[in-house]
């Protein structure tokens, strides 16, 4: 009966609300207003006061492969400005550590990975000053890496053979318990959140919310609002020729509503790992000129720091065996019966991002009796830490009949999939995709 109940709840978990385009846009507007009323997002001016002044980067320039390799050989966050931003960010975190209390606390409590370039082939082919065009977008095999990940709907858009860079990225993403990620692009000024594709044979724009739509809207708007101009309504590009009449009101957009991308990295991360990722279009030019990098960095630096800190807006802790005290890996953590279900890491650690609200958090494992805890996250208390003991199911009650389909099995062909790992120190990645 217990397993039947769990399977029934899992079945309910991937039934998504069908929303028309107009209703979906209204929902996004309502969510933004809620987050503003909760004071759960910060403006650039507020962050200047909270974080304090930042040191000036000594060398605003583009880094070629050899220079980048030399600079980063001692460090382990993806268009071109993003590549340089991550070098600047590494410099800033290191050089502000002793003097800036906010940054020191961020570094001490967060495991940060920076990956300046996922597509070094494309970078070497790019041309400085290019505002538009596709030169440098593909790797040496002429493949667009942000269309090269396994697709959610292979019956509509078949997956391509993954490139070496894609395979390496997938392996890295699954080898560590990432929690939050940002994928830095160029060519516009907005934050794009999942889903990027939809179950359709035509690539017409269609609002396609994920089960964690409200969370993604807050993550996206938090970055946009912390940016100097990204959140403002109206033209965002200084060069008027680069402005699009379809730019979103709040500087954020559901990926599939903007334009459908199949095989993108942010959807793959959400579906196949515990990591929540958004795509940040940091500036309107594809390859900004060197002299533009100083003010582009200053527009984004507080937003990048603030985005890292959002990894701590979470319910976290340990799941352990009540008899042995040992951590339980691969236990599921669900905060409601619609959102993505994550699993605990090797030592029973888990980390589940969440908005302000009241939650019934259920911890479960096939060999243990599930436990549900009530958790409240507020403006004053944006995180909650739990230690959850699970008791093994007595052997006389163990299920010995045919196995029911697991939640993972049931959702393999569904647009809503769940999965993977977490960590007691939140793990964040930021990457630059050329």
Secondary structure, DSSP 8 states (H G I E B T S, - for coil): -HHHHHHHHHHHHT------HHHHHHHHHHHHHHHHHTT-S--HHHHHHHH------S------HHHHHHHHTT-----HHHHHHHHHHHHHHHHHTTT-HHHHHHHHH-EEEEE--S-HHHHHH--TT--SS-TTTS-TTS--GGG-S--S-TTTS------HHHHHHHHHHHHTTEEEEEEEE-SSSEEEES----S-SS--------TTHHHHHHHHHHHHHHSSSTTSSS---SSGGG--TT--TTSEEEHHHH---SS-HHHHHHHHSS-EEEEEE--S-SS--GGGHHHHHHHHHHHHHHHHHGGGSEEEEEEEETTT--B-TT-EEESSSSS--EE--TTSEEEEE--SEEEEEEEEETTEEEEEEEEEE-SS---EEEEEEE-B--GGGS--S-----HHHHTTTSS--------SS-EEEEEE--
